[in-house]
């Protein structure tokens, strides 16, 4: 869930779901992630109303440079943006594969880092306003 202070940004971002089937990361989030990671995020695409997260019992997931947000998801792409960074750094390899589902990595350390760095990116973004 996004932090309460981040709610206004998320509401604006969510409104885009209704009119834009896929888009790039919001500029301020993109710049925050790039500043923290040193990794270019220009090819990262956000897919709204995607069925991919449901395949993993999730609201949002990252696969390569693509962030998929399920219909009605309350999550923001903050954490998943950092998962894109981790994948671009070559730090993510599949740890489990279920028949009929995409491979996933469930290493707790990567999840924790994505939580922390996603929050940092969100905080940087708020300071820029």
Secondary structure, DSSP 8 states (H G I E B T S, - for coil): ---GGGHHHHHHHHHHHHH-SEEE--HHHHHHHHHHH----TT-EEETT-SHHHHTT-SEEEETTEEEE-TT----SHHHHHHHHHHHTT-----B--TTS--B---HHHHHHHHHHHHHHHHHHHHH-
